[in-house]
Amino acid sequence: MPTWSKRAGKDLEALPLVMQDRARSVINRLDTEHHLGKRLVGPLKGIRSARIGRSHRALFEINLDGTAHILTITPRKDAYR
């Protein structure tokens, strides 16, 4: 089960209900399917990004024990800033 930052929890609650369900289903798969998220480069090295629908991304890290830690869920245009 992935762990959530406070910011990610607030971001999830701010999404429409349909998008919340989609986000939960994708995020619950991240522990076992790391390939769902692409590795980021540059200043965001070590963080991965998973698509939540067409317009949103979940940024997460993989802990040493192999579990995902969700950092934020944000619109794609703001995700990599």
N, C-alpha and C positions, 0 to 999 in steps of 0.2 A: 504494500500500500504506500503510495507516495506521501511525502510530507509537504505541507503547505506553509508558505510565509504568510504573515498577516496581510501583506499587500495583495497577494494572490487571492486570498479569501475574499477581500473587499472587491477585487476586480471581478471575481466570479459572480458575486451577488449583484453587481451592477449590470450584468449581461441580461438580455431577454431570456425568458424561460427556455425557449427552444435551443438557444445557443448554450445555455447552462448545461442542458442534458448532453449536448454534443461534446462540450468541453470535458465533462466528467467521464464520458465514455473513452475519449482519447487519452486523458490523463491517467486513468486507471490501467491502461495498457502499457504505459511508459516503463514500468518496472521490468517487464519481461521483454518488451519490444523497443529497445533503445533506438533502433533504426528509424522509428517514426519521426524522430527529430534530427535535423541536420546540425552538424557541428558549425559553430560560428568561428570567425577568424578575427584577427586584429585585436582591438581593445576588449572584445567580448569573448576571447579565447577561453575555452573551458566551459562555456555555456552552450546549450543546445536550444533549438527552436522547433516547436511542433505546430503544425497547422491546426487551427480550430476554425473550421469553415473556410470561407474565402477571404474574409477580411480581418481575422484575428489570429494571433500567435500566442502560444504559451512558451515562456522562456523557463528553462529548468537546468539543473545540474544533476549529475549522477554522483551519489555518495560512494565512499569506499566500499560499503557493503552491497552496492549494486542497486540501491533504491533511488528513485527520483525525488528531488526536492524542487517543487514548483516555486519559482521566484515571482512571476507576474503573468497576467493574461492581459494583453493589450492589443489595440488595433495595429495592423501591420505597418502602417505609415509611421507610427511612433515607436515600434518595438525595438529598433536597432539604434536608437539615439542615445 
